[in-house]
Amino acid sequence: MIAVAVFNGHGTRRVRRAAVVSAVRRVARGERRRAGALSVVFVGDRATAALNRRYLGHAGSTDVISFPLGEEGALEGEVYVNLDRARAQARRFGVAYGEEVCRLVVHGTLHLLGEDDTTAAARRRMKRKEDAYVAFLARTVTHRWL
């Protein structure tokens, strides 16, 4: 069983738990994982900037940060999704805000499952998976994201 905790820590925006749980479990099944536990935390620019600086040594905010808490490749950890960035990126890419939130949840989950995007080849592989999951979820998840 994949246990998913969802925390809405953004001051003004909220994401529906059911959509998040469906997305995480779909990615886990697609990657052949049957057990795991993770938290998905929705925050804003300030929180991701602080996390980025404190734990990764990077300046500024980012759209999603994943922290694995178990063994490598185990679906165990935390995903922080920046809803401020999701909104801006949705406008920039011409997609629905909910779709961009979904993409960030999928991206963070894939990182916890061991996917990497530090090289061009790895980035292409991860992007293909991400696109496939987001397309599948857009067709099948009946829960609204927001």
C-alpha positions as CSV (number, residue, x, y, z in Angstrom):
1,M,0.0,0.0,0.0
2,I,1.2,3.5,-0.8
3,A,0.4,5.9,2.1
4,V,0.2,9.5,1.0
5,A,-0.1,12.4,3.4
6,V,-1.1,15.8,1.9
7,F,-0.5,19.1,3.6
8,N,-1.7,22.4,2.4
9,G,0.8,24.8,3.8
10,H,0.3,27.6,1.3
11,G,-1.3,30.7,2.8
12,T,-4.1,31.1,0.2
13,R,-4.1,28.2,-2.2
14,R,-5.3,24.6,-1.6
15,V,-5.0,21.4,-3.5
16,R,-7.5,18.5,-3.2
17,R,-6.1,15.5,-1.4
18,A,-7.9,12.9,-3.6
19,A,-6.2,14.1,-6.8
20,V,-2.7,14.1,-5.2
21,V,-3.2,10.6,-3.8
22,S,-4.4,9.3,-7.2
23,A,-1.4,10.8,-8.9
24,V,1.2,9.5,-6.5
25,R,-0.4,6.0,-6.5
26,R,-0.6,5.9,-10.3
27,V,3.1,6.8,-10.6
28,A,4.0,4.2,-8.0
29,R,2.1,1.5,-9.8
30,G,3.6,2.5,-13.1
31,E,7.0,2.2,-11.7
32,R,6.1,-1.2,-10.2
33,R,6.1,-0.1,-6.5
34,R,3.5,-1.5,-4.2
35,A,4.6,-0.1,-0.9
36,G,5.8,3.3,0.3
37,A,5.0,6.4,2.3
38,L,5.4,9.9,1.4
39,S,4.2,13.4,2.2
40,V,3.3,16.0,-0.4
41,V,3.4,19.5,1.0
42,F,2.1,22.5,-0.9
43,V,3.9,25.7,-0.1
44,G,4.9,29.0,-1.7
45,D,8.1,30.8,-2.8
46,R,9.3,31.7,0.7
47,A,9.2,28.1,1.9
48,T,10.9,26.6,-1.1
49,A,13.6,29.3,-1.0
50,A,14.3,28.5,2.6
51,L,14.4,24.7,2.0
52,N,16.6,25.2,-1.1
53,R,19.1,27.3,0.8
54,R,19.1,25.3,4.0
55,Y,19.3,21.7,2.6
56,L,20.6,22.1,-0.9
57,G,22.8,25.2,-0.6
58,H,21.0,26.9,-3.6
59,A,19.9,30.5,-3.7
60,G,16.3,31.3,-4.5
61,S,13.0,29.5,-4.9
62,T,12.2,26.5,-7.0
63,D,9.1,24.7,-8.2
64,V,9.5,21.3,-6.5
65,I,11.9,19.7,-4.0
66,S,12.0,16.1,-3.1
67,F,13.7,14.7,0.0
68,P,14.2,10.9,0.1
69,L,14.0,9.5,3.6
70,G,14.5,5.8,3.0
71,E,16.8,3.6,1.0
72,E,17.7,4.7,-2.5
73,G,14.8,4.0,-4.9
74,A,12.3,3.3,-2.1
75,L,9.1,5.4,-2.3
76,E,9.7,7.1,1.0
77,G,10.1,10.8,1.5
78,E,8.7,14.3,1.2
79,V,7.8,16.3,-1.9
80,Y,7.4,20.1,-1.5
81,V,5.5,21.7,-4.4
82,N,5.6,25.5,-4.8
83,L,2.1,26.6,-5.8
84,D,3.4,30.1,-6.6
85,R,5.8,28.7,-9.2
86,A,3.1,26.3,-10.5
87,R,0.8,29.2,-11.2
88,A,3.5,31.2,-13.0
89,Q,4.7,28.2,-15.0
90,A,1.1,27.3,-16.0
91,R,0.8,30.8,-17.5
92,R,4.2,30.6,-19.2
93,F,3.6,27.1,-20.7
94,G,0.0,27.7,-21.6
95,V,-1.4,24.9,-19.5
96,A,-4.0,24.7,-16.8
97,Y,-2.9,25.5,-13.3
98,G,-4.1,22.1,-12.1
99,E,-2.1,20.3,-14.8
100,E,1.1,22.1,-13.8
101,V,0.5,21.1,-10.1
102,C,0.0,17.5,-11.3
103,R,3.2,17.7,-13.3
104,L,5.2,18.9,-10.2
105,V,3.7,16.2,-8.0
106,V,4.6,13.5,-10.6
107,H,8.1,15.0,-11.0
108,G,8.8,15.0,-7.3
109,T,7.4,11.4,-6.9
110,L,9.7,10.2,-9.8
111,H,12.7,11.8,-8.0
112,L,11.8,9.8,-4.8
113,L,11.7,6.7,-7.0
114,G,15.2,7.3,-8.1
115,E,14.8,9.2,-11.3
116,D,17.5,11.8,-11.9
117,D,17.5,14.8,-14.2
118,T,21.1,16.0,-13.8
119,T,22.2,14.9,-17.3
120,A,20.6,15.6,-20.7
121,A,19.9,11.9,-21.2
122,A,18.4,11.5,-17.8
123,R,16.4,14.6,-18.2
124,R,14.9,13.4,-21.5
125,R,14.0,10.0,-19.9
126,M,12.4,11.6,-16.9
127,K,10.5,14.1,-19.0
128,R,9.1,11.3,-21.2
129,K,7.8,9.5,-18.1
130,E,6.5,12.7,-16.6
131,D,4.6,13.6,-19.8
132,A,3.1,10.1,-20.0
133,Y,1.9,10.1,-16.4
134,V,0.4,13.6,-16.7
135,A,-1.4,12.7,-19.9
136,F,-2.8,9.5,-18.3
137,L,-3.9,11.4,-15.2
138,A,-5.6,14.2,-17.3
139,R,-7.7,11.5,-19.0
140,T,-8.5,9.3,-16.0
141,V,-8.4,11.2,-12.7
142,T,-11.9,12.4,-12.0
143,H,-10.8,14.5,-9.0
144,R,-10.3,18.1,-9.5
145,W,-6.9,19.4,-8.3
146,L,-8.0,22.7,-7.0
